[in-house]
Every structure is written in C-alpha cells, then in structure tokens.
Amino acid sequence: MTNLAEVSDRASPSCETFEPASLDSPLVFSSPHSGKIYPPAFLAASVLDLPTLRSSEDVAVDDLFSAVTLHGAPLLRANFPRAFLDVNREPYELDPKLFDQPPPDYANVRSLRVAGGLGTIARVVSEGRAIYGARIPLAEGLARIHAYYKPYHAALERLLNRTVEKFGIVCLIDCHSMPSRMPTGDARRPYEPVNADIVIGDRYGASCDPGFSHRVHALLSGMGYRVARNKPYAGGFITESYAARSRNRHALQIEINRALYLDEKTLELAAGYARLKADLTRLIAEIAPAAALTGGAGRQAAE
C-alpha cells in the first residue's frame, strides 16, 4: 500500500465503503481519520505545509484494518483529511475564532474540543499549530459539513442499520491512531510518553458490552501489547453517538500508538508495521464471527 498523501481537486467520493464478499459478521469498522486526499484550495488557504497538516492524520489505519472484509465485515473510510474536517465531532462544533461570521445559533461553540481549536472544522493541528493565517468564510465551513460530514455519517448509519437487520445486533469498531507523546499542560515538562501501545475505549462500559471489550483487551494483551482501557481515550463522538446497548448497538474505539508502526516525523511506515498488521488481522479473525459478539452481548440483551 502507498502511504503518500494526494493533492487533488478531482471528483472523488467523500468516503468509501469496502465490502466483504458476504456479510457474515455483526461488526462494522470505521476509519474516520485516515483520509489523505488534500484539496488544493485547502492547502492554498493554509499557512502549513503538507507534512505538518498530515500530523493529525491517522496514517495507514485503514490499511491496518483492511482484512476485515476477508472476515465478513465492512470498513468505512473517509477520503478527506482530519485537518480539513473531522467527522468524530458533533456536526456543528464550530469555533467562533475561525470564521469570518458568527456561527449559527444551533452550533455548539463552547465545547472543550472547540476551546482547544479542534472542532468540526479544526483551527489547529497537533501541538497547537494554526492551520490558517486568517479567518475563513463561514459559508465554506458549512459547505464542508454538507459535502463531507453528512455523507460519512449517512453511510455509517446505513451500515449499522443493515447489520442490525441481519444479526439483531451490531458492534461498531472505530479505528484510530494516537501520538506516542501527550501534552501535560506543564511548561517544565510539556510532553510525556503514552504508557500504552493500544487503548480500548468503551466509555467506561457505557458504549459496549464489557465482556466483548474484555475479550479484545485480552487478545491484544496476549499478543504482547500494553493495553489500556479508557485512559487517555474513552471514545469520541462516534463511539458515544452510535452506541445504544439497550437496542443491541455497541461501539468500541481502538487507538494505536503510532510509534508501533510509523516514523512520526517523516510519516514513513516503520519496520513494526508488518507485525502490527498481522496481529490486527489475527484479532479480526477472532472477534469477527457472530458468536464472538452474540455469545456475550447478545445473550445479556436477551435476558
């Protein structure tokens, strides 16, 4: 697979669904931050170069989980980059500091994510670097939401509904990568290493059957990975919004430490990439069969 970003204004779908030959699994996989098609107009409006903009990208996460289609589950991937628009946010988490006009009344302008510059249309990328040199038109931000955000969530909703109709249950696996260092808020020691290889987020049991979360945790730990649960990532907007355990809809977020497979400065794939992909393929083979989910979550829902 290629790891290169693409600069293109060609007509391309905002997202793509990779389908299995046969729908045999109650799992649906989502990779919302691995998109790497950068519109030229966006690059022209930014004061950052392409490598810096890509620092917020979940590089190659879609490929790391690509074996899902061989095990009966679909994978939905965004084609646009996270720096351009973030679908793991409310549809209208809009930063007043970013736009040339006040956001509409229905926008959420006070969330913690907006305060950090990381709303639906981000103002900054990693380490707080400003994307734009000036405010951008509000109309442009709203147009992005219409053309990119809404199609992604419509596609995700269709996949989840289809799976529930067939199996009576679904679990969304939301796939991400995380920087190997986290900001501390301490000027004397601004960053510290993330003390985990993989973080599993189930909103502290609210978004996914704990038995299924524990199985994923145990399988990854058995492969030799340091696995954390819910800290520092418990699950974002997608995990929270699509989970409804009382209706047999579960969601689990998986965050992978980029140092396992990537040179975080050059964004080149590292030697560990092949092993990580092989291990994730083994994980998928274990959890994709319907019995892996219905044996725990489905039984509990029926009781």
N, C-alpha and C positions, 0 to 999 in steps of 0.2 A: 504494500500500500504506500501511497505517497503522503508525505507529511507537509507538503508545501501549501501555503495559502494561495488563493486565486483572487486576482483583481479582475472583476468582470461586471459589466452592465448588461450582459446578455439576459434574455428572458429565462429565468430558471425558477423552479418551484421554491417557495419559501421553506418547505420541509419535504422530506421523503420518508415513505414507509417501506421498509424491507420486509417482505412477507415470507413466511415459511411455505413449503410446498403443500403442507397440510397443517391446519390449525389443531395442534394436539396438546397444547399447554395452556393453563389458565393464567400464564404470566404475560405481561406486556412490558417491554423495555423502552425507555425514553432516554435520549441523549440531547438535552436542550442546549448545551453549551459547546458542542464540538464543531459548530459551523465555521467554515473558513472561506466563504465567498464574500469578499470585501467590495462593496460598490465604490466605484471611482469617486462619485460625488461625496461620499462619506470620508474617504481618505483626503480629498481636497479640503474639506471643512475642518479636518483635524490638524492640530499642531504636532501630533506624534507620528513617528514613523511606524511602518507596518510591524516590525518585530515588537515594538513596545505595545502597540494595540493588541497584539496576539498574546500578551502576557496574561490576559484574563480568559483566554480560550482553554477549553478542556481538550487539549491536543490529543487526537487519536483515540479518544474514549469510545467513539462509535465503532472503531475497528477492534478495540479490545473486547467488545461485547458482540462482535458480528456473528459469532457462532450460534446465537440464539435462534436464527432462522433454521438451522440444521436440527434443532430440538423442538420445533413446533410452535415457536413464539415469534411475534413480530417485533421489529425495532423501528421506532420513530426517531428521526434525526432532523435537527434544524440545520439549514444550509447557511444561514446568515450568522455572523459572529455575535457573541455576547456584548461586545463593546458597542455594537450598533443597536441592539435591542435585546432585552432579557426577558424570556418567557417564564422564568422562575420568579416572577413578581406578580402582584396584582396587575390587572390590565392598565390601570391608570395611577400608578405610583409615580407622580410627576414632580420633579424638582423645580420650584419656582426660580432658583438661581440659574437654571439652564436656559430658560425660554425667554423670547422677546415679549411675551404677553403673559399675564397670569393664567395658570391652568384653569380649566373649567371647574365649576363648583363641585362636581361629582368626583373630582380627583382626590386622591389621598396624598396630601403634600406634607404630612407630618410623621410618616413612619420612620423608624430607625434607619431603614435602608435608604430612604430619601435623604435623611440627615447626613449619611455617610457618602452621598453622591452616587449611590448605586440603586437608583430607581429603575423603572421600566426602561427608560432611556437613560443610560449611565452618563454621569458628568465626569467621572474619573475611571481610570483603570487601576490595577494593583499598585500599592504603595502610594495611593492618592494623587497620581499624576493626571492633571486635567487633560481631557480629550480635545476640547475646543478652545480656540483663542477668543471667542466671543459668544454671546448668546445665539441660539439657533431659533428659527421660526417655530412657534408652537404648532403651526399647521403641518410642518414637516414631522414633528414628533407624533401627532395624531395620525398622520398618513402611514407612518411605520407601524403603528399599532393595528391599523386596519389591514394593512397588506401583509404583515408578517406574524404578529402576535395572534390575531384571531384565527387564521388558518391552522396554526400549530395546535392550538387548544381544541379547535373543532376536530382535527384529525385524531388527537389523543382521546377525546371523548368518544368518538366513533369506535376506536379500537377497544376501549374499555367496555362499552355497551355490547359490542359484538361478542366479546369474551364471556361476559356475564350471561348473555342469552344462551351461549352454548354450554357453559360449565356450571352456571349458577353461582359462580364466584370468580374473582379476579384479584391478582396482585400486581400492582404497578411497581416496577423496579426502576427508579430514577437514578441515572448513572452520571457520575461527576468525577472530577479530579480536584485535588487541593494542593496549594503550595506547601512546600516542606517546612516553611517558616511562617509563624503567625505573629502579627503585631501585638505588642504587650501593653501599649499605652504608657510605657515608662521610657522617658527620654534617655535615661542612662543605659537601658538595655531594650532597644526598640523592637527587637525580634527574638523569638526563641523557637527552637525546633518543635514541630508537631510530634508528639510522642506516640505515634501510631502509623502503621502502614496503610490501614484501611479503617474507615469509620462507618459504622452502620447506624443509620438514623431511622427510628420508628416513632418519633415524637413521644418518647418515653412510654411506649406501649399503646399510645392512642391511635396510631395510624395503621398498625399491622399486628396480626396475631403474634404474641410473644413467642409462641412455640416455633413459628416459622422464622422469626428473627433470630432466635437462638440457634436454629439449625444452620442458617447462613453463617452466623458467627463461629459456630463450632467447626464447620467445614473449612473456612478460611484459616482459623487458628491451627487446625490440623495440618494445613499446608505450610505452616511455619511463619505466618504473618502475625504481626502485632495488631490485634483488632480491638478497637474501642467502640463503645456503644453510646451514641447520642452526644458525646462531647469530643470535639467542639462543634459538631454539626448534628442537630437532631432531626433535620429535614426542613426543606424550604416550602415555598408557596405551593409547588406542585404536589409534594408529599402530603401536605396538610389539606389541600383543597379537594383532592380526588379520593381521599380515604373516607370510608363510611363503613366501619366494621359491622354495624347493625344491619347493613344491607349487603354484606359479603364483599365489600370493596376494600381492599387493603393496599397499602403503599409503603414501600421501603426505599430509603435513599442509601446509595453506596458512594462513598468518597474515597478515591485512591490517591495516595501520596505520590506526587509527580516525580519525586526523587527515585522511585522504584523503576521508572522506565524512561525518563526524559532528562536531558540536559536543560535545566530550567533557564539558562541564559541564552543558549542558541536555539532551543526548542527542537533539537535533533533527538531522535529516538536513541535510547541508550541500550547497552548490552542486556539489561534486565527485561527488555520489552518482550522478547520471545517467551521467556519463562512465565512472566505475568499473564500474557495472553493464554498460554497453555493452561495455567492454573484456573483462570476465569472460565475457560471452556470446560474444564472439569467441574467447576462449581455449577455452571449452567446445566450440564448433563444430570447433575444430582437433584437440582431443585425444579427443573422444568416439568417433569411428569406431573400429571394432575394429582396423583396420590401424595406428592410431597407437600402440596398446599391443602388439599381437602382432607388429608389424614389428620390435620391439626385444626386449622381454622374452620374448615367446613363442618367438621364434627361438632365443634364448640358452637357454631352458629345454629346448628340444628337442634341442639339441646335446649 
